[in-house]
Amino acid sequence: MRSRIATTLAALLPVTLASFTVAFLYPVPPAAARTWNVPGEVPTIQAAIDSAIAEDSVLVAPGTYSESPKPTVLGPSMLIMKFGVVLLSSGGAAVTTLDAQGQGRVVFYSFCSQELGEARIEGLTITGGSAYGAVFCEAGRLTIADCAITGNSTLGVIARDCSETHLISCSVTGNSGGGVALLPSDIGSPALTVLSSEISDNVGHGIKCDGDGAILGVQGSSVSRNSGNGIQIGDFDSGSIIDCTIVGNHQAGIEFGGIYQIARTIVSHTTLGPGLQCGFSEDPFITCCDVWGNAGGDGFCGTSGGGNFSLNPLFCDVDGGDYTLRANSPCLPGNHPQNEPCGLIGAFGAGCDSFPTSVGSPGGAPAAVVALGAPAPNPSDRGFAFEVRLAEGGAARMRVYDAGGRLVRALWDGALDGGAHPLSWDARDERGLPVASGVYTLRLEAGDRIQTRKVSVIR
């Protein structure tokens, strides 16, 4: 069995779709012919894009940008991308925001002649979209990297037709309509790759593949707390899900329809549906996966490649959204319950010490001596209220960090008595200035315990 599993995993890496190997996902971009600085040289982002040609870059200074919507064949869009142009920020997503203010989508890209180059969007927060996808790629090759796509009243990202869309190291959180969607095509099979990204807290499915022949590859990513399925895969679609953590979604963790391979993935803590749900067309091939704690059941379907089990993955703080693993997790290398050579299972490695598991402790820890309540409202433009609860008094520290891990605000640093304590964050930084739209982390430290919560600020 050990040699069979090792052979199976070797066949799955790199991602089984030849067009989506890691080498392809990190192409070396050609040297830019020219960099258009906004607002230093050009007053608006769209003016810079219009002036640029293939291989040019549009470099956006920190700030929040809202521009008038432009007409497209699929409704208004704040920005219309060009093939071969790179749109990026000089300061990163935490300080650079594109806000459509509910007047349409944020970015539209449509170009079917893929040979002429790839468009790229990098280091931006994308918010305020309201029309059929905050980012819409109808055709061509588009890479979205290091972006926070949050607080849109529509799907975060839509790809369809002959598009090849790559989502790399992004967070897609707090959007209405779902996180990411790969939709049916009229002019060729669309393809989408999600790599090292977070897809969470969206109203709808986390990732939806309904392309009738579409190709989806998801690797090293977390898909959590979405109100629909974590990942929904339509009939006749194909692809792979490898090294992922899929947790706390409302319906099924993964609903299969097409031909899929899934390996080294945790599927747990659904609040209504099963961990895995197979359709009527094709069965998935499943290897080295942990399916546990799902309200609708933990049964496996499809074909097993070996190494699968149903045990508590022992997250460090499942309620607080910390899906790193305790040192005694069965998903860590060397801890496999059947001693199979699966390696790390899930998107994250060890993040905290061991705790003995106990009945009534779904995260694998003993009864919490520290608890950080869910912030409300979330998302919000004015602030968040939450509760800190300590079993006994002691020193505590409550801080807010941006998506890049930078300290935004210190909310508390001192002693707290045992019991419940109401706290709040007004969505402002240490200087009292409103923070930009994006995803922020509330972090509570008390003794040797750490709990975190994600919040989305929408301006």
N, C-alpha and C positions, 0 to 999 in steps of 0.2 A: 504493500500500500504506500509506503514511504516513497519508493522510486516512482510510483504512478503519479503521486501528488507533485513531486519535484518536476517530473516531465510535463505535467499539465500546466504548472505555473510558468515554466520556461516558455511554453508555447503561447502563454497569454502576454508576455512582456517582450518588447514594448507593446502598447495597446494594440490589440489584434488587428485593428484597421490600419493597413499599411500607410494610408494617407494621413494618419494622425499619430505618427511616432513622435516621441519627445523631440527628436532632432528637427522635425518639421515645425513643431510648435514654437521653436525658438530660432527662427530664421535671423540671420545677420542682416539688418536693414542696410540698404545702400546709403552711401554718404549723401546727405541732403544737399541739393543744389543751392538751396537758400533757406534761411530761417526768417519767418515773418513774425515779428514780435508784437503782441497785443497786450496792452494798448499803446506801447511805446512808439511803434512805427505805424500801426494800422489801428483805427479806432474800434473796430468791431471784429469779432471772430469770423463772421460770415464774409466780411470784406477780405480778410486775410485768406480764407479758403478759396474765394473766387479768384484772387490774384495768384495763388499758388499753382504750380504744375507738378506733375508726377515727380516724386522723390523730394519735394519740398517739405518743410516742417512748419507748422503754425505753433508757436510757443506762447502760452498764455500765462501772464503774471498772476500771483495770488489775488483772490477776490471772488465776488459773486457776480455772474454775468447773466443778464436777461435781455434777449434781443427779440425784436418783433418777429412773429411767425411768418414763414414763407409758404406759398401753396405748393403742394405736391399732388401726384395722382392719387395718393391715399390720405389726403387731408393735410392740415397745416403742420409745419415742423419749424422749430426754432433755428436749427442748423441743417444744411444739406451738404454732406460730405462729397469729396471728389476722389476718384481712384488714384492710388499712389501717394496720397497726401497723409502725413502724420500730424495728428492733433494731440498736443501734450501740454502739460503744465510744468512750470519751473519749480513749483513748491509742493506738488503732490495733491492727492485728493482731499486731504484734511483741511487744506486752505484754499482750494480752487473749486468753485461750484458753477455748474451750468444749470440754471433754473428757468424752466419754461413757464412757470407761474400759471399752470393750468390752461394755457392757450393752445395746446397741441402737443405733439411729441417733442422730444429734445433733439434727437439726431436721426436723420433719414439718410440711408445709403442705398443706391440702386445703380449697379453697373455690371452688365452680364459678361463683358469681355475680360475675363479674369487674367488673360495673358499680360495685360497692361499694368498690372501691379496690384498690391495690397494696400488698402487703407488701414490706418491704425489710430486708436484712441487710447490715451494713456494718462493715468494720474489725475483723474477728474472725479468729482462727485456729480452725479447726474440725477436731477430731481425735478419735481413739478410737472412731469409729463402727463398728458391726459388723453392721448389719441393713439390707440392701437399700437402699443409698445413704446416705452420711453426711448429705446434705441431699436430702430427697425432696419434690418439688412435684407433687402429684397433679392439681391444678387451680388456676385463678385466676392472677393475675399476681404473679410474685415476681422481684425484682431482688436479685442478690448482687453487692456491689461492694467492692473493696479488701480481699478476704478471702484467707486462705491455708488451703486445704482439703488437709490432708496427714496421712499416717500412719493412714489408716482401713483396716480389713480388709474393705472393701467398696468399691463404686463411690463416687467423690467426690460426684457430683451426678446425680440422676435426675429427669427431667421426663416426664410422660405425661398422657394424657387431654386435657382442654381447657385445658391450662396454656400460659402465655406466660412463659417463664423467660429472664432476661437475666443474663449473667455478664460483669461489667465490671471490668477491671483486677484480676483475681484470679490466683492461682497454684493450680493443682490438681496436686499432685505426690506421688509416693510412696504411692499408694493401691493396695490389692489389689482386683482386679476391674475396673479401668479408671478412666479419668478422669471423663468426662461421658457420659451416655447419654440419648437421646431415644427413648422406647419406644412400642410400639403403643398406640393409643387405642380406647376403646370409645364415647366420648361426644364426639368432635370431634378435629380434627387438632391435635396439639400443635406448639408452635413454640419454638425455642431460638436465642438470639443469644449468640455468644461474641465479645467485643470487647476488644482490647488485653490479652489474658490469656496466661498460660503454662500449658500442659498437658504435663507431662513426667514421665518416670520412673515411670509407672504400670504395674502388672502387668495387661495387657489392652490394649484399644484406647484411644488417647488420647481420641477423640470417636467415639461410635457413634450413628448416626441410623438407627433401625429402626422408624419410626413408621407405615409403611403410609399415606403421605399427609402425613407430617410436614414441617415447614419448618425448615431449618437455615441460619443465616447466621453465617459466621466471618470476622472482619476484623481485621487488624492484630495477629495473635496468632501465637505460636510453639507448635508441637506436636512434641515431641522425645523421643527415647529411650524410647518406650513399647514394651512387649514384644509388642503386637499391631500392627494397622494404626495409622498416625497418625490418619487419619480414615476411618471406614467408613460408607458411605451405602447404605441399603437400596433395593430396588426401589420405585418409585412415590413416593419422597420427592423434594423439590425444594429449591432454595436457591442460595447462592453462597459462594465462598471467595475472598477478595480480600485482597491485601497481607499474605500470611502466609509464615512460614518453617516448613517441615515437614522435619525433619532427624533422621537417626539412629534412626528407628523400625525395629523388627525385621522386620515383614512389609511390606505395601505402604505407600508414603507416603500415597496416597489410593486407596481402592477405591470405584469409582462403581457405583451401581445406578440411581438416579433421574435426573431432569433437573437438571443443575447447570451453573453458570457459574463458571469459575475464571480469575482475572486477577492479574497481577503477583505471582506466588507462586513461591517456591523450593521444590523437592522434591528432597532429596538424601540421600546417605549411608545408605540403608536397609541393614540388615545381612543380609537374606535375600531379601525380595520386591522387586518392581519399584517404580519411582517412582509410576507411574500404572497402575491396573488397572481396565479397564472391564467392566461386567457385560453381561447379555444383553438388558436392557430398553431403556434410553435411553443416549445418548452425551452426554458433557459438551461444553460450548463453552469452548475454552481460548485465552486471549490473553496474550501477554507473560509467559510463564512460563519458568523455567530448571529443567530436570529433568536431574540429573547425578549420577554417582558412586553409583548405586543397584545393589546386588548382583544384583538380579533383572532389571536392564535399565533403560534410559533412554528407551524408546520413548514416543511420544505416541499417544493414542487419542482418539476423539471427533472434533469439528469444530474446526479451527484458525481463530482470528480474526486470526492473524498475530503476528509479533514473538516467537515461541517459539524457544528454542535449548537446547543441551546443552553448557554450559561450566562449569568449576570456578567456583563463586560466590565463592571466595576469602574465606571467613570468617576473622576475626581469630584465633580459636582454637577450631576445631570440636571437638577432644578435650576442652577445658575448658568447653564449653558457652557460649562467647562467639560469638554469631552476628551480631554487627556485621560490617561489610564492610571489606576493605582498600581503600585509595584507588584501586587499579586494578581493582576488581571489575567484571565486565561487568554486574552488577545495579544499579550506581549510575547516576543520571541522567547522560546524556552519554557513557556508556561502552558503550552497546548495540552488540553486534557487527555488527548490520545497520543501525545508525544510525536505528533506529525510535524514535518519541516515546513510549516506554513510561513514562518517569520511573523512580522507585525501584521495584525489584522485591524483594519480601520485607518482613518486618516491621520491619527495623532498617536504619539508614543507616550511614555511614562511622564506623569506630571505631578505626582504626589506619593506619599508613603502608603504602605499597606494599611488596610483596616480589616478586621474580621467581618465577613458578611453576616447579615442577620435577617430574619423574617421581618417584613414590614419596612425594610430599608432598600427601596428600589435602586438607589444609586450605589449601593454597596458599602456605605459608611454607617457607623453606628448613629444613634439618635443625635441630631445636629446640636452642637454646642453653640453654633453660630448660624443664623439664617438671615438672608437678604431677600426681602419680599419683592414681588413683581412690581416694577414701576408703573404708574398710571398718571395720566393717559400715555399711551405709547403706540404710535408715534405722537409727537407734540411739537408745537412751535413756541410754547411758553414755559415749559418746564415739566418736571416729573416729581411725584410724591411716592415715597416708598417707606418701608419699615425695616429697621434693623432689630434683630432679637438675639440676645445673649442669654445663655443658660446661667451664667454667673458673671459678676462684675470683673472688669479688667481693662487694659489698654486696647484701644481700637483706632483704626484709621480708615477713613472713607474718602476715596479719590475718584476723579473722572479722567479718563484717557481718551484720546482720539483714535482714529483707525490706524494711525501710524505708531501707536504706542507712546505718544507724547502726553505729558501731564497737562491737563486743561484746567483743572480746579481741585483744590483740596477742600473737602466739605467738613471733615472732622479729623482731629488728631489729638486724642487725649483719652481720659478714662470714661467708661460708661458703666452704669450699674447693670446688674442682671435684669432681664425683662425686655419689653418692647420699647422701641424709641422711634418716633416718627422723624424722618429726615426728608429733605427735598433738594433738588437742583433746579435752578431757574434758567438753565440752558445758556449761561453766561460764563465767560472765562474769569481768570483771576483779576483782570482789570475791570470787570463789570461789563464787558462788551458782549453782545450776542454772538454765539458761535455760529459757524456756517452750517448749512444743511449737511447731514451725514450720519454715520453710525458711531456711537460713543459707548464706552464701557464704564459702568459703575463697578468699582472694586472695593470690597470690604475685607480688611485684614484684622483679625483678632486672635492673639496668641499664635498658634501654628496653623490656623485655619484661614483659608481665602475663599471668598465667594464673589462671583461676578454676575452682572446682568447687562444685556445689550439694550440700548435705547436709540431711537431714530429721531433726529431733529429735522423738522421740515419747515423751511422758511417760505 
